[in-house]
Amino acid sequence: MDKVRSVALPALTGISHASSAFIGTFLLVHLAAPIAGNAGSNIASQMMLLGREYYQTAFGEKFLVLGPIAVHATASCMKRLLSPPGKPPRRLTGGFSASGYFAGLFFVPIHYLTHRAYPASPAAPISCVGPSELDYDFVKTGLQKWPKRSWALYIGLTAFVVFHAVDGLQVIFKQSLKGVAERWTRMRRNKRMGVVTLGVLLPVFSGLAVLGREDVMAFGNVVSRYEAALRSNFIYRI
């Protein structure tokens, strides 16, 4: 078993780190739209349409987004199974592991289903909300009709994903960028989280707050289809 670990663990580590580069690129592109929401929904929607050229094409969605996420999760779970008891990454209760599991098992699937799969349903009354119709009026509809639930999902998704990414960067820095790692790890964890909050989470949430106060500009029949897509998520039916 030790021989298997000595070969498998470094390989799985490399796979995990490589796939995280694709995921990180997607996050930067995807979060650019809600950050642009600080300038209004028109700018946010335009930014989202530009981002879709990367992450929502027939090739990009499978091989640049969903594939790397599946590979990253699989490699991380395999590392946990193969790691000797009592050694990293066996600890399940740490912030790094907990944020990854909450994001991967709950928030990311719900977000994907709500914003990608359900609106594409051909069944009435959704009737396949196409990419040209699925702009930030969809987000505004959720924020205004179900504010508490929508905010809880957006905050949970963004916070857990970003915190997991930050802790993951620290692991990569330790192994490949020694100087950066030393400067980064000298900060206390709460200070690092403060930097992340101000640098990433705050502009995302302020952009969503601006969008939530704007009027929904979509036609009434389109809004009805938005609401039907949102209700496909069990959280919006509770």
FIKOLZA-1660 file (N, C-alpha, C; in steps of 0.1 Angstrom, whole numbers, plus 5000, padded with zeros to 4 digits):
% residues 238
   i   px   py   pz ch aa at
   1 5008 4988 5000  A  M  N
   1 5000 5000 5000  A  M CA
   1 5009 5013 5000  A  M  C
   2 5020 5012 5007  A  D  N
   2 5029 5024 5007  A  D CA
   2 5034 5027 4994  A  D  C
   3 5037 5017 4986  A  K  N
   3 5042 5019 4972  A  K CA
   3 5031 5026 4963  A  K  C
   4 5019 5021 4965  A  V  N
   4 5008 5027 4958  A  V CA
   4 5007 5042 4961  A  V  C
   5 5007 5044 4975  A  R  N
   5 5006 5058 4979  A  R CA
   5 5017 5067 4974  A  R  C
   6 5030 5062 4974  A  S  N
   6 5041 5070 4969  A  S CA
   6 5040 5074 4955  A  S  C
   7 5033 5066 4947  A  V  N
   7 5031 5069 4933  A  V CA
   7 5018 5077 4931  A  V  C
   8 5008 5073 4937  A  A  N
   8 4994 5079 4934  A  A CA
   8 4993 5093 4940  A  A  C
   9 4998 5095 4953  A  L  N
   9 4995 5108 4959  A  L CA
   9 5002 5119 4952  A  L  C
  10 5014 5118 4948  A  P  N
  10 5020 5130 4940  A  P CA
  10 5012 5132 4927  A  P  C
  11 5008 5121 4920  A  A  N
  11 5001 5122 4908  A  A CA
  11 4987 5129 4910  A  A  C
  12 4980 5125 4920  A  L  N
  12 4967 5131 4924  A  L CA
  12 4969 5145 4928  A  L  C
  13 4980 5149 4935  A  T  N
  13 4982 5162 4938  A  T CA
  13 4984 5171 4926  A  T  C
  14 4992 5166 4916  A  G  N
  14 4994 5173 4904  A  G CA
  14 4981 5175 4896  A  G  C
  15 4973 5165 4896  A  I  N
  15 4960 5166 4889  A  I CA
  15 4951 5176 4895  A  I  C
  16 4951 5175 4909  A  S  N
  16 4943 5185 4916  A  S CA
  16 4947 5199 4914  A  S  C
  17 4960 5202 4914  A  H  N
  17 4965 5215 4912  A  H CA
  17 4963 5220 4897  A  H  C
  18 4965 5211 4888  A  A  N
  18 4963 5215 4874  A  A CA
  18 4948 5218 4871  A  A  C
  19 4939 5210 4876  A  S  N
  19 4925 5213 4874  A  S CA
  19 4920 5225 4881  A  S  C
  20 4927 5229 4892  A  S  N
  20 4923 5241 4899  A  S CA
  20 4926 5253 4891  A  S  C
  21 4936 5253 4882  A  A  N
  21 4939 5264 4874  A  A CA
  21 4927 5267 4864  A  A  C
  22 4921 5257 4859  A  F  N
  22 4910 5259 4850  A  F CA
  22 4898 5264 4858  A  F  C
  23 4896 5259 4870  A  I  N
  23 4885 5263 4878  A  I CA
  23 4887 5278 4882  A  I  C
  24 4899 5281 4886  A  G  N
  24 4902 5295 4890  A  G CA
  24 4900 5305 4878  A  G  C
  25 4903 5301 4866  A  T  N
  25 4901 5310 4855  A  T CA
  25 4886 5312 4852  A  T  C
  26 4878 5301 4854  A  F  N
  26 4864 5302 4852  A  F CA
  26 4858 5311 4863  A  F  C
  27 4863 5310 4875  A  L  N
  27 4858 5318 4886  A  L CA
  27 4860 5333 4883  A  L  C
  28 4872 5336 4878  A  L  N
  28 4875 5350 4875  A  L CA
  28 4866 5355 4864  A  L  C
  29 4864 5347 4854  A  V  N
  29 4855 5352 4843  A  V CA
  29 4840 5353 4848  A  V  C
  30 4836 5343 4856  A  H  N
  30 4822 5342 4860  A  H CA
  30 4819 5353 4870  A  H  C
  31 4828 5356 4879  A  L  N
  31 4825 5366 4889  A  L CA
  31 4827 5380 4884  A  L  C
  32 4833 5382 4872  A  A  N
  32 4834 5395 4866  A  A CA
  32 4820 5401 4864  A  A  C
  33 4810 5393 4860  A  A  N
  33 4797 5398 4857  A  A CA
  33 4790 5404 4869  A  A  C
  34 4789 5397 4881  A  P  N
  34 4783 5404 4892  A  P CA
  34 4790 5416 4897  A  P  C
  35 4804 5415 4896  A  I  N
  35 4812 5427 4900  A  I CA
  35 4808 5439 4891  A  I  C
  36 4807 5436 4878  A  A  N
  36 4802 5446 4869  A  A CA
  36 4788 5452 4872  A  A  C
  37 4781 5444 4879  A  G  N
  37 4767 5448 4883  A  G CA
  37 4767 5461 4891  A  G  C
  38 4779 5464 4897  A  N  N
  38 4779 5477 4904  A  N CA
  38 4777 5489 4895  A  N  C
  39 4779 5487 4882  A  A  N
  39 4776 5497 4872  A  A CA
  39 4763 5495 4865  A  A  C
  40 4755 5485 4870  A  G  N
  40 4741 5483 4864  A  G CA
  40 4740 5470 4857  A  G  C
  41 4727 5466 4855  A  S  N
  41 4725 5453 4849  A  S CA
  41 4729 5452 4835  A  S  C
  42 4728 5463 4827  A  N  N
  42 4732 5463 4813  A  N CA
  42 4747 5459 4812  A  N  C
  43 4755 5465 4820  A  I  N
  43 4770 5462 4819  A  I CA
  43 4772 5448 4824  A  I  C
  44 4765 5444 4835  A  A  N
  44 4766 5430 4840  A  A CA
  44 4762 5420 4830  A  A  C
  45 4751 5422 4823  A  S  N
  45 4747 5413 4812  A  S CA
  45 4756 5412 4801  A  S  C
  46 4762 5423 4797  A  Q  N
  46 4772 5423 4786  A  Q CA
  46 4784 5415 4790  A  Q  C
  47 4789 5417 4803  A  M  N
  47 4800 5410 4808  A  M CA
  47 4797 5395 4808  A  M  C
  48 4785 5391 4812  A  M  N
  48 4781 5377 4813  A  M CA
  48 4781 5371 4799  A  M  C
  49 4776 5378 4789  A  L  N
  49 4776 5373 4775  A  L CA
  49 4790 5371 4770  A  L  C
  50 4800 5380 4773  A  L  N
  50 4814 5378 4769  A  L CA
  50 4819 5366 4776  A  L  C
  51 4816 5364 4789  A  G  N
  51 4821 5353 4796  A  G CA
  51 4816 5340 4791  A  G  C
  52 4804 5340 4786  A  R  N
  52 4798 5327 4781  A  R CA
  52 4806 5322 4769  A  R  C
  53 4813 5331 4762  A  E  N
  53 4821 5327 4750  A  E CA
  53 4832 5317 4755  A  E  C
  54 4836 5318 4768  A  Y  N
  54 4846 5309 4774  A  Y CA
  54 4839 5297 4780  A  Y  C
  55 4829 5299 4789  A  Y  N
  55 4824 5288 4797  A  Y CA
  55 4811 5282 4793  A  Y  C
  56 4805 5287 4782  A  Q  N
  56 4792 5281 4779  A  Q CA
  56 4791 5276 4764  A  Q  C
  57 4802 5273 4758  A  T  N
  57 4802 5268 4745  A  T CA
  57 4802 5253 4746  A  T  C
  58 4800 5246 4735  A  A  N
  58 4799 5231 4735  A  A CA
  58 4812 5225 4740  A  A  C
  59 4823 5231 4737  A  F  N
  59 4836 5226 4742  A  F CA
  59 4839 5232 4756  A  F  C
  60 4838 5245 4758  A  G  N
  60 4842 5251 4770  A  G CA
  60 4835 5246 4782  A  G  C
  61 4821 5244 4781  A  E  N
  61 4814 5239 4793  A  E CA
  61 4818 5225 4798  A  E  C
  62 4821 5217 4788  A  K  N
  62 4825 5203 4792  A  K CA
  62 4839 5202 4796  A  K  C
  63 4848 5208 4789  A  F  N
  63 4863 5206 4791  A  F CA
  63 4870 5217 4799  A  F  C
  64 4864 5229 4800  A  L  N
  64 4870 5239 4807  A  L CA
  64 4864 5242 4821  A  L  C
  65 4851 5237 4823  A  V  N
  65 4844 5240 4835  A  V CA
  65 4840 5227 4842  A  V  C
  66 4830 5220 4836  A  L  N
  66 4825 5208 4843  A  L CA
  66 4835 5197 4845  A  L  C
  67 4843 5195 4834  A  G  N
  67 4853 5185 4835  A  G CA
  67 4864 5187 4845  A  G  C
  68 4870 5199 4846  A  P  N
  68 4880 5202 4856  A  P CA
  68 4874 5201 4870  A  P  C
  69 4861 5206 4872  A  I  N
  69 4855 5205 4885  A  I CA
  69 4854 5190 4889  A  I  C
  70 4849 5181 4880  A  A  N
  70 4848 5167 4883  A  A CA
  70 4861 5161 4886  A  A  C
  71 4871 5164 4878  A  V  N
  71 4885 5159 4880  A  V CA
  71 4891 5164 4893  A  V  C
  72 4889 5176 4897  A  H  N
  72 4894 5182 4909  A  H CA
  72 4888 5175 4921  A  H  C
  73 4874 5173 4921  A  A  N
  73 4867 5167 4932  A  A CA
  73 4872 5152 4933  A  A  C
  74 4873 5145 4922  A  T  N
  74 4877 5131 4922  A  T CA
  74 4891 5129 4928  A  T  C
  75 4900 5137 4923  A  A  N
  75 4914 5136 4927  A  A CA
  75 4915 5140 4942  A  A  C
  76 4908 5150 4947  A  S  N
  76 4908 5153 4961  A  S CA
  76 4903 5142 4970  A  S  C
  77 4892 5136 4965  A  C  N
  77 4886 5125 4973  A  C CA
  77 4895 5113 4973  A  C  C
  78 4902 5110 4962  A  M  N
  78 4911 5099 4961  A  M CA
  78 4923 5101 4970  A  M  C
  79 4928 5114 4971  A  K  N
  79 4939 5117 4980  A  K CA
  79 4935 5114 4995  A  K  C
  80 4923 5118 4998  A  R  N
  80 4918 5116 5011  A  R CA
  80 4917 5101 5015  A  R  C
  81 4913 5093 5005  A  L  N
  81 4911 5079 5008  A  L CA
  81 4925 5072 5009  A  L  C
  82 4935 5077 5001  A  L  N
  82 4948 5070 5001  A  L CA
  82 4957 5075 5012  A  L  C
  83 4955 5087 5017  A  S  N
  83 4964 5093 5027  A  S CA
  83 4964 5085 5040  A  S  C
  84 4976 5083 5046  A  P  N
  84 4977 5076 5058  A  P CA
  84 4968 5082 5069  A  P  C
  85 4962 5075 5078  A  P  N
  85 4954 5080 5089  A  P CA
  85 4962 5091 5097  A  P  C
  86 4955 5102 5100  A  G  N
  86 4962 5112 5108  A  G CA
  86 4970 5122 5101  A  G  C
  87 4972 5120 5088  A  K  N
  87 4980 5129 5080  A  K CA
  87 4970 5137 5070  A  K  C
  88 4974 5149 5066  A  P  N
  88 4966 5156 5056  A  P CA
  88 4965 5148 5044  A  P  C
  89 4953 5148 5036  A  P  N
  89 4942 5156 5040  A  P CA
  89 4931 5149 5047  A  P  C
  90 4934 5141 5057  A  R  N
  90 4924 5132 5064  A  R CA
  90 4914 5140 5072  A  R  C
  91 4918 5152 5077  A  R  N
  91 4909 5160 5086  A  R CA
  91 4898 5165 5078  A  R  C
  92 4886 5162 5082  A  L  N
  92 4874 5166 5075  A  L CA
  92 4868 5179 5080  A  L  C
  93 4872 5183 5092  A  T  N
  93 4865 5194 5099  A  T CA
  93 4872 5207 5097  A  T  C
  94 4884 5208 5090  A  G  N
  94 4891 5220 5088  A  G CA
  94 4883 5229 5078  A  G  C
  95 4886 5242 5078  A  G  N
  95 4880 5251 5070  A  G CA
  95 4881 5248 5055  A  G  C
  96 4893 5244 5051  A  F  N
  96 4896 5241 5037  A  F CA
  96 4887 5229 5032  A  F  C
  97 4886 5218 5040  A  S  N
  97 4878 5207 5036  A  S CA
  97 4863 5210 5037  A  S  C
  98 4859 5217 5048  A  A  N
  98 4845 5220 5050  A  A CA
  98 4840 5229 5039  A  A  C
  99 4847 5239 5035  A  S  N
  99 4843 5248 5024  A  S CA
  99 4842 5241 5011  A  S  C
 100 4851 5232 5008  A  G  N
 100 4850 5224 4996  A  G CA
 100 4838 5215 4995  A  G  C
 101 4835 5209 5006  A  Y  N
 101 4823 5200 5007  A  Y CA
 101 4810 5207 5006  A  Y  C
 102 4809 5218 5013  A  F  N
 102 4797 5226 5013  A  F CA
 102 4795 5231 4999  A  F  C
 103 4805 5236 4993  A  A  N
 103 4804 5242 4979  A  A CA
 103 4801 5231 4969  A  A  C
 104 4809 5220 4969  A  G  N
 104 4808 5210 4959  A  G CA
 104 4795 5201 4960  A  G  C
 105 4791 5199 4972  A  L  N
 105 4779 5190 4974  A  L CA
 105 4766 5197 4975  A  L  C
 106 4766 5210 4978  A  F  N
 106 4753 5217 4979  A  F CA
 106 4752 5229 4970  A  F  C
 107 4761 5239 4972  A  F  N
 107 4759 5252 4966  A  F CA
 107 4761 5252 4951  A  F  C
 108 4772 5245 4946  A  V  N
 108 4775 5245 4932  A  V CA
 108 4764 5237 4924  A  V  C
 109 4760 5225 4929  A  P  N
 109 4750 5218 4921  A  P CA
 109 4737 5226 4920  A  P  C
 110 4733 5233 4932  A  I  N
 110 4720 5240 4932  A  I CA
 110 4722 5252 4922  A  I  C
 111 4733 5259 4922  A  H  N
 111 4735 5270 4913  A  H CA
 111 4735 5266 4899  A  H  C
 112 4741 5255 4896  A  Y  N
 112 4742 5250 4882  A  Y CA
 112 4727 5246 4877  A  Y  C
 113 4720 5239 4885  A  L  N
 113 4707 5235 4882  A  L CA
 113 4698 5247 4880  A  L  C
 114 4699 5257 4889  A  T  N
 114 4690 5268 4889  A  T CA
 114 4692 5278 4877  A  T  C
 115 4705 5280 4874  A  H  N
 115 4709 5290 4864  A  H CA
 115 4712 5284 4851  A  H  C
 116 4714 5271 4850  A  R  N
 116 4717 5265 4837  A  R CA
 116 4708 5254 4833  A  R  C
 117 4705 5244 4841  A  A  N
 117 4697 5233 4837  A  A CA
 117 4682 5236 4836  A  A  C
 118 4677 5241 4847  A  Y  N
 118 4662 5243 4848  A  Y CA
 118 4658 5253 4837  A  Y  C
 119 4664 5265 4835  A  P  N
 119 4660 5274 4825  A  P CA
 119 4660 5268 4810  A  P  C
 120 4668 5257 4808  A  A  N
 120 4669 5251 4795  A  A CA
 120 4658 5240 4793  A  A  C
 121 4650 5238 4803  A  S  N
 121 4639 5228 4802  A  S CA
 121 4629 5232 4790  A  S  C
 122 4626 5223 4781  A  P  N
 122 4617 5226 4770  A  P CA
 122 4602 5225 4775  A  P  C
 123 4600 5219 4786  A  A  N
 123 4586 5218 4791  A  A CA
 123 4580 5231 4795  A  A  C
 124 4567 5233 4792  A  A  N
 124 4560 5245 4797  A  A CA
 124 4558 5244 4812  A  A  C
 125 4558 5255 4819  A  P  N
 125 4558 5269 4813  A  P CA
 125 4572 5275 4811  A  P  C
 126 4583 5268 4813  A  I  N
 126 4596 5273 4811  A  I CA
 126 4599 5275 4797  A  I  C
 127 4596 5265 4789  A  S  N
 127 4597 5265 4774  A  S CA
 127 4611 5270 4770  A  S  C
 128 4621 5265 4776  A  C  N
 128 4635 5267 4772  A  C CA
 128 4638 5282 4771  A  C  C
 129 4642 5288 4782  A  V  N
 129 4646 5302 4782  A  V CA
 129 4660 5302 4776  A  V  C
 130 4661 5308 4764  A  G  N
 130 4673 5307 4756  A  G CA
 130 4684 5317 4762  A  G  C
 131 4697 5315 4757  A  P  N
 131 4707 5323 4762  A  P CA
 131 4705 5338 4760  A  P  C
 132 4698 5342 4749  A  S  N
 132 4695 5356 4747  A  S CA
 132 4686 5362 4757  A  S  C
 133 4677 5353 4763  A  E  N
 133 4667 5358 4772  A  E CA
 133 4672 5357 4787  A  E  C
 134 4682 5348 4789  A  L  N
 134 4687 5345 4802  A  L CA
 134 4698 5355 4806  A  L  C
 135 4694 5367 4809  A  D  N
 135 4704 5377 4814  A  D CA
 135 4702 5380 4828  A  D  C
 136 4707 5392 4833  A  Y  N
 136 4706 5395 4847  A  Y CA
 136 4692 5399 4852  A  Y  C
 137 4682 5399 4843  A  D  N
 137 4669 5401 4847  A  D CA
 137 4664 5388 4854  A  D  C
 138 4670 5377 4851  A  F  N
 138 4667 5364 4858  A  F CA
 138 4672 5365 4872  A  F  C
 139 4684 5370 4874  A  V  N
 139 4690 5372 4888  A  V CA
 139 4681 5382 4895  A  V  C
 140 4677 5393 4889  A  K  N
 140 4669 5403 4896  A  K CA
 140 4656 5397 4900  A  K  C
 141 4650 5389 4891  A  T  N
 141 4637 5383 4895  A  T CA
 141 4638 5374 4908  A  T  C
 142 4649 5366 4909  A  G  N
 142 4650 5358 4921  A  G CA
 142 4653 5367 4933  A  G  C
 143 4661 5377 4932  A  L  N
 143 4665 5386 4943  A  L CA
 143 4653 5394 4948  A  L  C
 144 4643 5397 4939  A  Q  N
 144 4632 5405 4943  A  Q CA
 144 4620 5397 4947  A  Q  C
 145 4618 5386 4941  A  K  N
 145 4606 5377 4945  A  K CA
 145 4609 5369 4957  A  K  C
 146 4621 5363 4958  A  W  N
 146 4626 5355 4969  A  W CA
 146 4639 5360 4975  A  W  C
 147 4639 5372 4981  A  P  N
 147 4652 5379 4985  A  P CA
 147 4660 5371 4995  A  P  C
 148 4653 5366 5005  A  K  N
 148 4661 5359 5016  A  K CA
 148 4667 5346 5010  A  K  C
 149 4660 5338 5003  A  R  N
 149 4665 5326 4998  A  R CA
 149 4676 5328 4987  A  R  C
 150 4674 5338 4978  A  S  N
 150 4683 5341 4968  A  S CA
 150 4696 5346 4974  A  S  C
 151 4695 5355 4983  A  W  N
 151 4707 5361 4990  A  W CA
 151 4715 5350 4997  A  W  C
 152 4708 5341 5004  A  A  N
 152 4714 5330 5011  A  A CA
 152 4722 5321 5002  A  A  C
 153 4716 5318 4990  A  L  N
 153 4723 5309 4981  A  L CA
 153 4735 5316 4974  A  L  C
 154 4734 5329 4971  A  Y  N
 154 4745 5336 4965  A  Y CA
 154 4756 5338 4975  A  Y  C
 155 4753 5342 4987  A  I  N
 155 4763 5344 4997  A  I CA
 155 4770 5331 5000  A  I  C
 156 4762 5320 5003  A  G  N
 156 4768 5307 5006  A  G CA
 156 4777 5302 4995  A  G  C
 157 4772 5303 4982  A  L  N
 157 4780 5298 4971  A  L CA
 157 4793 5306 4970  A  L  C
 158 4792 5319 4969  A  T  N
 158 4804 5327 4967  A  T CA
 158 4814 5326 4978  A  T  C
 159 4809 5327 4991  A  A  N
 159 4818 5326 5002  A  A CA
 159 4825 5313 5003  A  A  C
 160 4818 5302 5002  A  F  N
 160 4825 5289 5004  A  F CA
 160 4835 5286 4992  A  F  C
 161 4831 5290 4980  A  V  N
 161 4840 5288 4968  A  V CA
 161 4852 5296 4970  A  V  C
 162 4850 5309 4973  A  V  N
 162 4862 5318 4974  A  V CA
 162 4871 5314 4985  A  V  C
 163 4866 5311 4997  A  F  N
 163 4874 5307 5008  A  F CA
 163 4881 5294 5005  A  F  C
 164 4875 5285 4999  A  H  N
 164 4882 5272 4995  A  H CA
 164 4893 5275 4985  A  H  C
 165 4891 5284 4976  A  A  N
 165 4901 5288 4966  A  A CA
 165 4913 5295 4972  A  A  C
 166 4910 5303 4982  A  V  N
 166 4921 5310 4989  A  V CA
 166 4930 5300 4997  A  V  C
 167 4924 5291 5004  A  D  N
 167 4931 5281 5011  A  D CA
 167 4939 5272 5002  A  D  C
 168 4932 5269 4991  A  G  N
 168 4939 5261 4981  A  G CA
 168 4951 5267 4975  A  G  C
 169 4950 5280 4972  A  L  N
 169 4962 5288 4967  A  L CA
 169 4973 5287 4977  A  L  C
 170 4970 5287 4990  A  Q  N
 170 4981 5286 5000  A  Q CA
 170 4988 5273 4998  A  Q  C
 171 4981 5262 4996  A  V  N
 171 4987 5249 4994  A  V CA
 171 4996 5249 4982  A  V  C
 172 4991 5255 4971  A  I  N
 172 4999 5255 4959  A  I CA
 172 5012 5264 4961  A  I  C
 173 5010 5275 4967  A  F  N
 173 5021 5284 4970  A  F CA
 173 5032 5277 4977  A  F  C
 174 5029 5269 4987  A  K  N
 174 5038 5262 4996  A  K CA
 174 5047 5253 4987  A  K  C
 175 5041 5247 4977  A  Q  N
 175 5048 5237 4969  A  Q CA
 175 5056 5243 4957  A  Q  C
 176 5051 5254 4952  A  S  N
 176 5057 5259 4939  A  S CA
 176 5062 5273 4940  A  S  C
 177 5056 5282 4949  A  L  N
 177 5060 5296 4949  A  L CA
 177 5064 5299 4963  A  L  C
 178 5076 5296 4967  A  K  N
 178 5080 5297 4981  A  K CA
 178 5080 5311 4986  A  K  C
 179 5084 5321 4978  A  G  N
 179 5085 5335 4983  A  G CA
 179 5071 5340 4986  A  G  C
 180 5062 5337 4976  A  V  N
 180 5048 5342 4978  A  V CA
 180 5042 5335 4990  A  V  C
 181 5045 5322 4991  A  A  N
 181 5039 5315 5003  A  A CA
 181 5043 5321 5016  A  A  C
 182 5056 5324 5017  A  E  N
 182 5060 5330 5030  A  E CA
 182 5053 5343 5033  A  E  C
 183 5051 5351 5024  A  R  N
 183 5044 5364 5026  A  R CA
 183 5030 5362 5029  A  R  C
 184 5024 5352 5022  A  W  N
 184 5009 5350 5024  A  W CA
 184 5006 5343 5037  A  W  C
 185 5015 5333 5041  A  T  N
 185 5012 5326 5053  A  T CA
 185 5016 5334 5066  A  T  C
 186 5024 5344 5064  A  R  N
 186 5027 5352 5076  A  R CA
 186 5014 5360 5081  A  R  C
 187 5004 5362 5072  A  M  N
 187 4992 5368 5076  A  M CA
 187 4984 5358 5085  A  M  C
 188 4977 5363 5095  A  R  N
 188 4968 5354 5102  A  R CA
 188 4956 5351 5093  A  R  C
 189 4950 5339 5096  A  R  N
 189 4939 5335 5088  A  R CA
 189 4928 5345 5087  A  R  C
 190 4924 5351 5098  A  N  N
 190 4913 5361 5098  A  N CA
 190 4917 5373 5089  A  N  C
 191 4930 5377 5089  A  K  N
 191 4934 5388 5081  A  K CA
 191 4934 5384 5066  A  K  C
 192 4938 5371 5063  A  R  N
 192 4936 5367 5049  A  R CA
 192 4922 5367 5045  A  R  C
 193 4913 5363 5053  A  M  N
 193 4899 5363 5050  A  M CA
 193 4894 5377 5048  A  M  C
 194 4899 5386 5056  A  G  N
 194 4895 5400 5055  A  G CA
 194 4899 5406 5041  A  G  C
 195 4912 5402 5037  A  V  N
 195 4916 5406 5024  A  V CA
 195 4907 5401 5013  A  V  C
 196 4904 5388 5014  A  V  N
 196 4895 5382 5004  A  V CA
 196 4881 5389 5004  A  V  C
 197 4876 5391 5016  A  T  N
 197 4863 5398 5017  A  T CA
 197 4862 5411 5010  A  T  C
 198 4872 5419 5013  A  L  N
 198 4873 5433 5007  A  L CA
 198 4876 5432 4992  A  L  C
 199 4885 5422 4988  A  G  N
 199 4889 5422 4974  A  G CA
 199 4880 5415 4964  A  G  C
 200 4872 5405 4969  A  V  N
 200 4864 5397 4960  A  V CA
 200 4849 5397 4965  A  V  C
 201 4847 5393 4977  A  L  N
 201 4833 5391 4981  A  L CA
 201 4825 5404 4982  A  L  C
 202 4831 5415 4987  A  L  N
 202 4824 5427 4988  A  L CA
 202 4820 5433 4975  A  L  C
 203 4828 5434 4964  A  P  N
 203 4823 5439 4952  A  P CA
 203 4813 5430 4945  A  P  C
 204 4814 5417 4947  A  V  N
 204 4804 5408 4942  A  V CA
 204 4790 5410 4949  A  V  C
 205 4790 5411 4962  A  F  N
 205 4777 5413 4969  A  F CA
 205 4772 5427 4967  A  F  C
 206 4781 5437 4966  A  S  N
 206 4775 5450 4963  A  S CA
 206 4769 5451 4949  A  S  C
 207 4775 5444 4940  A  G  N
 207 4770 5443 4926  A  G CA
 207 4756 5437 4926  A  G  C
 208 4754 5426 4934  A  L  N
 208 4741 5420 4935  A  L CA
 208 4731 5429 4942  A  L  C
 209 4736 5436 4951  A  A  N
 209 4727 5446 4958  A  A CA
 209 4722 5456 4949  A  A  C
 210 4730 5461 4940  A  V  N
 210 4726 5471 4930  A  V CA
 210 4716 5465 4921  A  V  C
 211 4719 5453 4916  A  L  N
 211 4710 5446 4907  A  L CA
 211 4696 5443 4913  A  L  C
 212 4696 5440 4926  A  G  N
 212 4684 5437 4933  A  G CA
 212 4675 5449 4934  A  G  C
 213 4680 5461 4934  A  R  N
 213 4672 5473 4935  A  R CA
 213 4667 5478 4921  A  R  C
 214 4672 5473 4911  A  E  N
 214 4668 5477 4897  A  E CA
 214 4655 5471 4894  A  E  C
 215 4647 5477 4885  A  D  N
 215 4635 5472 4880  A  D CA
 215 4638 5460 4870  A  D  C
 216 4630 5450 4870  A  V  N
 216 4631 5439 4860  A  V CA
 216 4626 5444 4847  A  V  C
 217 4634 5444 4837  A  M  N
 217 4630 5450 4824  A  M CA
 217 4625 5440 4814  A  M  C
 218 4625 5427 4817  A  A  N
 218 4620 5417 4808  A  A CA
 218 4605 5417 4807  A  A  C
 219 4600 5412 4796  A  F  N
 219 4585 5412 4794  A  F CA
 219 4579 5402 4804  A  F  C
 220 4566 5405 4806  A  G  N
 220 4559 5397 4817  A  G CA
 220 4559 5382 4814  A  G  C
 221 4557 5378 4802  A  N  N
 221 4557 5363 4799  A  N CA
 221 4571 5357 4801  A  N  C
 222 4582 5365 4799  A  V  N
 222 4595 5360 4801  A  V CA
 222 4598 5359 4816  A  V  C
 223 4593 5369 4824  A  V  N
 223 4594 5368 4839  A  V CA
 223 4587 5356 4844  A  V  C
 224 4575 5353 4839  A  S  N
 224 4568 5341 4843  A  S CA
 224 4576 5328 4841  A  S  C
 225 4583 5328 4830  A  R  N
 225 4592 5316 4827  A  R CA
 225 4604 5316 4836  A  R  C
 226 4609 5328 4839  A  Y  N
 226 4620 5329 4849  A  Y CA
 226 4615 5323 4863  A  Y  C
 227 4603 5327 4867  A  E  N
 227 4598 5322 4880  A  E CA
 227 4596 5307 4880  A  E  C
 228 4591 5302 4868  A  A  N
 228 4589 5288 4867  A  A CA
 228 4602 5280 4868  A  A  C
 229 4612 5286 4862  A  A  N
 229 4626 5279 4863  A  A CA
 229 4631 5280 4877  A  A  C
 230 4629 5291 4884  A  L  N
 230 4634 5292 4898  A  L CA
 230 4626 5282 4907  A  L  C
 231 4613 5281 4905  A  R  N
 231 4605 5272 4913  A  R CA
 231 4609 5257 4911  A  R  C
 232 4616 5254 4900  A  S  N
 232 4621 5241 4898  A  S CA
 232 4631 5237 4909  A  S  C
 233 4637 5247 4915  A  N  N
 233 4646 5244 4926  A  N CA
 233 4637 5243 4938  A  N  C
 234 4639 5232 4946  A  F  N
 234 4631 5229 4957  A  F CA
 234 4631 5240 4968  A  F  C
 235 4643 5247 4968  A  I  N
 235 4644 5258 4978  A  I CA
 235 4634 5269 4976  A  I  C
 236 4631 5272 4963  A  Y  N
 236 4621 5282 4960  A  Y CA
 236 4607 5278 4962  A  Y  C
 237 4605 5265 4965  A  R  N
 237 4591 5260 4968  A  R CA
 237 4588 5258 4982  A  R  C
 238 4598 5259 4991  A  I  N
 238 4596 5257 5005  A  I CA
 238 4588 5268 5011  A  I  C
% end
